[in-house]
Every structure is written in structure tokens, then in C-alpha cells.
Amino acid sequence: MTRLHEQIITPTDIDEAFAYAVDFANIQDWDPGIATSARVGAGPIGTGSSFELLVAFGGRRIPMTYTITEYEPPHRLVLVGEGAALTAVDEITFATVPQGTAITYTADLMFKGALRFVVPLMGGVLEGVGRKAVEGLGRVLDDGSPLPSNP
């Protein structure tokens, strides 16, 4: 298992930050590792809401479905992502701080198949992916500028 752990502080109000992050259809705007993202179904977002993503990994596009498994507005969100090559458990927590909102993002990645053997050799590459994603979230929350369209 690979664990990614990052934290940012944004001046954005906790309710607004949570509302944006919980809609995982937005992830393509802030995570450079996501080519596309879309919500599955309609209705209010909460436990059981699902999102279809295409994850950009090593020149490939890997389809994954992320489902919200724990939903505690505006403080905590857990999503489980399933794909042919990867299972991910993402926990995002939000706390009010004097500067605005502290957002902590932890992702536990369990690779399947041949990737199980390759990933340990990648070291800092995955850490860089996690750092860029959380920095992107901070940028969108701070000034509203999403990433350029992902290829």
C-alpha cells in the first residue's frame, strides 16, 4: 500500500471548501492526474454518491469509480475508488483555522496486478502527484482558476 498525505490552508470558508471538494466531478479542475470526471446519477451529494473518473497514469487512461462512503459535512469526507489496476481510499478533512480552512488529504493506494511490483520503484513520483493535486485544490479555492484542460 502507498499512502499520500498532504495539507493546505486556504482562506476559503469551511462550508464552501467542503461543498466544492465533495463534488468529485470537480476533481478534473484541480488534480492534474485526472483526465475527466463526472457524477453518476442525480440528487443531493452524500453517502453513496458516485463519480466516474479517467485517471491519467503513465500515458494511460484508467477508468475508476469513486463512491462516497463517509460524509460528515463540513468536516470529513471518505471516498473509495475502484478500478482494474487500483483501489484507493481518499479521506479529506476540513478544519477551521484563523487563516480560513485547513484541508488534509490522505490517499491510501492499493495497486493490483503487475503495478504492485512497479509502484515501489516509483518512490517520489506518486508523492509529487499527491502534492500537485492538493496544490491545485488550493489554487481553485483561493482564486477560482482551474487547471488547463487535461489531455
Summary of the structure (lengths in Angstrom):
residues: 151
radius of gyration: 14.7
end to end distance: 27.9
largest distance: 45.6
contacts: 456
relative contact order: 0.25
helix: 28%
strand: 46%
